Every structure is written in structure tokens, then in C-alpha cells.
Amino acid sequence: MTCQKCKGFMVEERQPELSTDTVTHRCINCGFIHDPLMVQNRLNHLKEKGMLLHAA
């Protein structure tokens, strides 16, 4: 996997303090973390924001 931020190499990480099932990817160059839950929350936020703009 390639980092969205710097195009560096991403490594798979497990973060047991968050969840035993959660797998994230961290860039070894810049430290960017790609977490599926964070991506889903961003998408939900953008959808809600778009809905508010269309309602106004």
C-alpha cells in the first residue's frame, strides 16, 4: 500500500488498545495513519455537510 500523503511505504499495524480486530496502516516515512473507521467518519461528515448545503 502507498501513502496518500507522501507516497511512502505503508505497514500494517494492529492496535489492541483500540480493538483486537482493528487493523490500520502506518506510513514509515511520514507517520500518516490510514484507519478504516476514520475514513468512514470523514465520508459520513462530508455527506452530512453536503446534505446541509443542499437544504439551505
Phi, psi and omega in degrees: 000144181251139180294134178289333186274309186238001181067021178278184183273131179260138175245149180279136179227148172249139180239088185297339178290337177270309180193148179287340182265347187284126176242126177241167176238132181237136178282131180281347179273304187251349178087003179303136179247126177256109182241125182303324179293319178296320179296315180297318179296320178297316180297317178298318180297317180294323177296314179297318180296319178295322180293321179293321179293323180287332181284335184282000000 
